[in-house]
Each structure stands twice: as structure tokens, then as C-alpha cells.
Amino acid sequence: MAKKLVMIFKNAEGKSSTLTVEEPKAGLTDAEVRTVMDAIIAQNVFNTNGGDLVTVKSAEIISTTEEILI
């Protein structure tokens, strides 16, 4: 089963901007993810077409299962 961490931020224009991490470590807590997202905003790590990232919108871990048919 593949997993990915999807972190969604709001930028200066109020639009959503998504950052995805493939295969995040097991057992991540909401506090750990929040800390990283806050650090990304504080350090102004990424720039988007809508300006700097300014707030955390959401984060989720998505698990997917592939079924190979052929």
C-alpha cells in the first residue's frame, strides 16, 4: 500500500497550494505535521504564483492500493 502526505496551504492571494510527500514516516502526528508546515511558512521556503504561503489549510495522509490486472 502506497502512502503520501498531502499538505495544503493558503497563499497570499487566498488560493490553495499543495505540497505532497511520498512515503512519509509511519506514525506521524498532527503536531509534527503542523510544526513542519508552520516552519515552511515561517522560513518562506516556497513561492507560488499566488505569492508566499501564509496559513495552514489542512493535511492528510492518503493510502492507495494498486491492483495489477495484466
ABEGO torsion letter per residue (X at the ends): XBBBBBBBBBBAAGBBBBBBBBGBBBGBBAAAAAAAAAAAAAAGABBBAAEBBABBABBBBBBBBBBBAX
